[in-house]
Amino acid sequence: MRSTAGSTAPTGTAPDPSERVRRFSTAERMVHRATGLLMLVCLVSAACLYLGPLALLVGRRHLMVTVHEWSGISLPLPFLLGLLSPSFRADLRRLNRFAVYDRQWLRAVRRRRKSPEARPAGKFNAGQKLYAGWIAGAVLVMMFTGLLMWFMALLPFISRTSAIFVHDILAWAITIVVLGHMRKAFEDPEARLGMRTGYVSRSWAQRYYSRWLGEEDRPSVE
């Protein structure tokens, strides 16, 4: 059979498994999708409440308040369910560890060095680790301040005005950071493929996540 343009394998044959690496399990991809969907609903419903033109266009303020409250309170659920997955727990451990090469990655960013050799990474680079930690903390603060606004008598010594101020400022910060995360994802089709299918090309992993690929290729000791 002839190959199609741009392909290296004959038409109708499956991709060579040796050229692909399993990056994310089904559980991890489901957690990411569910969290992303809840975050999107939360941000869009917030925009419909706080941006005048959108509020006038959508109307139904009570419905938007309900959607916003419940999407916000549900944000940790995918994470909690993901803890049942060994692969998800393993990646959490990776995200919580900063290695020597992560500091090298941050120095390269500070010096505007963009070559993959200057930015070594394990399964997650230092930027992804910082993003994961920051967004997890931000969601907890948003939930806390949101509950204070929802149940005003929960902590009477904290004023509702203070809770609203922190909630609103952090909401804008989360919006900016999430948009930056999405921009990075759209700039890297292979990263999106990994989150969509669970697999990435070996060449991409070798180029950008060589430390992780080395771990994957290391034979296990029985």
Disulfide bonds with the S-S distance in Angstrom:
none
